[in-house]
Structures are given as C-alpha cells and as structure tokens.
Amino acid sequence: MNKLVLPRRRVLILSGTALAAPMIASGIARAAGDWPNRPVKYINVFPAGGPTDTLSRIICNQLSELTGQQFVVDNKAGSGGNVGTEVIATAAPDGYTIGLYTIASQSIAPTLYAKLPFNVEKDFTAIAMMWSVCNMLMTRLDLPAKSVPELIALIKASPGKYSFASSGAGTTPHITGELFKQLAHLQLLHVPYRGSAPAHQDLLAGQVDMMFDNIPGPLALMRAGKVRGLAVTSLERHPAVPDLPTMAETLPGFEITSWGGICGPAGLPPAMVEKCAALTKTALESAPVKTAFEKQGAVAFWKSPADTAAYRVADEKRLAPVIKASGAKVE
C-alpha cells in the first residue's frame, strides 16, 4: 500500500496548528472569564425616552456598578425594534455588543413581518430575562369615555372615526390594540410611531385618540394628569394602580404582557453568557433596581439563558394566532 508522504515543513505547520488550537480556545475562555474588561455597548432597539429605555438604563447603571466597566446604552430605533435587533445580530460575538431581547422583535416579528433581516432562531444568544410589564390603555383627556365599556360604545357609534397609536408596527402596544379590535369587534385606525415618546406627544396633542403602552410611560403621564388611564392588560390588577380594572374584566381572555431581556449575537462564549446572566440576576435583586422598577411599574423577571430562549419560543407560538386573526401584516 502506498503511503502519503508529506514534506517535513508541511508536517511541522500542521503539527503547530494542532497544538495552537487548544491554546486559542484556552485564550478565548480566559477572555470570557475576564469579561468585561472594557466598556460594553448595550443596544436598546427603541428610542430614548420610552419605557424600555428607562428600564434598560436602570439595569445598565447597576451592571456598571457591579463590574466597574461602563454599560453604555445606544438607541437604535426603527421598524418596531427590528433595526436595533439587526445591529445586535451582526455584532462581533465577543460580548462587547449586547442588547435588548424583546417580545416585539423576537416573538411578534416572525409572524407579523413577511421578511426579516435576521433569524430569531439562529442569529442570537439569549442571556437572561430582566423585566415583565403589562400594558395600560390610556386616552386623551377630552375623549368622552371614562371606562372600557364606554370607550367600546363610543367607537362602535362612529366606526373608523377613532385611532390608536403604537410605538411601532409589531410592538406589544400594536398587537394589544389589534387584540382590542378583535375581541370587541371594533374599527380603529392604527397609527405607528418610531417609539413611545413621539406617540405620547401626539396623544397629548390630540392627534390620536388612545394608546396601549408598557405601563411605565402611561403611569407617569396619568400621575401627571395628562392622560386618562382606563385599564391594564394583565389578568390581575396592577399593584401600582389597584383601582384600575383589567381589560379582561370587560373582555374575558384579554391578556398581553411585555417582557425584556438581554441577548447578544450568535456564538457568544458560554462563560461570558453565564457570567452576564449571573450579574443580571444580582442587579435585579439589588435594592436600587427593585426601587426603580417599582416606580416604573415593572416586575423583575430573571430567567436563565436556556429558560429565556425557551420563553421566547413559547410566546411566539402563543401570540401567532392573535396576530394572524387580526390580519396585521407588514411587508
């Protein structure tokens, strides 16, 4: 039998490569164990000033305190969170660009959008869950309806006359509005914005009539006497506004709760993922974050990397029928 004889120089090169492989892997592991040793960029996929921005900054400030490295929030808004989500997906998998893992782009977008610039199954590494927030239904103050039943009657009396704002197509405020239309059999015009802040501005100016939004934003506006809060979208009343009824008290089965977590691009080092998840858990359990979350109406909602990924999948399956039944679709 003929034997393949390699030149001595090539044999040495191959041997050196084989020896180098475990050294490279060891170096990556050490780098992940040292993470973070420089500032970390956190991509918030929604604009500054909105609920997710406030909550993200609360967490990032605490992570900065815990690690001694700055976690810098970088807002990349657009397309219901998809613009920023693509930035996360295409970042280098070194742990120094992470960002918001959100129900909008991870569990709603795959059904709502005909085409996405990323694959939710393959392009991300789930790290941890951070918060859960229900939505609140708020209306402009001069709208002649002071309860959900009164609002439904008002809309039905003039089909197509009234509008609801959202923080973008595919966000939970959008899908919550579609669920409202579906369960109450209403004709309502959807007006999407690039985030909650500009939607709030037009609501206050009377350019739109109502809006569902993650509770931190509406709660602040309601407390300031700028909007009328009508209901929350959780199955139980919210402790921050116990006198406010749930949507389910008028429309049985009405429930949508938003969530936010941390993710990075696919291929993050496992040691870095576990360390970031543990740091996030510590941050959520700290007194400053607990107090700040309570003021914002948010609930700490930590989950491990594996459970975070599984939760995303389960929510996508749960919401897909609602989205399809609404007829909502973005090309």
Buried (B, 14 or more C-beta within 10 A) or exposed (E): EEEEEEEEEEEEEEEEEEEEEEEEEEEBBEBBEEBBEEEBBBBBBBBBBBBBBBBBBBBBBBBBEBBEBBBEBEBBBBBBBBBBBBBBBEBEBBBBBBBBBBBBBBBBBBBBBEEBBBEBEEBBBBBBBBBBBBBBBBBBEEBEBEBBBEBBEBBEEEEEEBBBBBBBBBBBBBBBBBBBBBBBEBEBEBBBBBBBBBBBBBBBEEEBBBBBBBBBBBBBBBEEEBBBBBBBBBBEBBEBBEEBBBBBBBBEEBBBBBBBBBBBBBEBBEBBBBBBBBBBBBBBEBEEBEEBBEBBBBBBBBBBBEBBBEBBBEBBEEBBEBBEEBEBEBE
